[in-house]
Amino acid sequence: MFTDEQLKKILSKQKILDKGGFDKLQAEATKQRKKIIDLILEKKIVSEENLYEAAAQHFDLPFINLK
């Protein structure tokens, strides 16, 4: 997948979550012993599809939905 820093950049660039909000969620994820990406999806801050579409744009790759 991608690192927490990459995830932070992706969400910030797409204006889905600012860096301060990401840091708060990261602290919460650590406290709950969860991965930050799992917490973001669990809280429905972004859908899984939109997250991967944003990641594809970030890495300059085509997004293909296989569902």
Residue pairs with C-beta under 8 A, 6 or more apart in sequence:
1 37
2 10
2 55
4 26
4 36
6 55
6 58
7 22
7 36
7 37
7 40
8 19
8 22
9 58
10 51
10 54
10 55
10 58
11 17
11 22
11 40
11 46
11 54
12 18
12 19
12 22
13 54
13 58
14 54
14 57
14 58
16 45
16 46
16 50
16 54
17 25
17 40
17 45
17 46
22 36
25 36
25 39
25 40
25 43
25 45
26 36
28 39
29 35
29 36
29 38
29 39
32 39
34 42
37 51
40 46
40 51
41 47
41 48
41 51
46 54
49 65
49 67
52 63
53 63
56 62
56 63
57 63
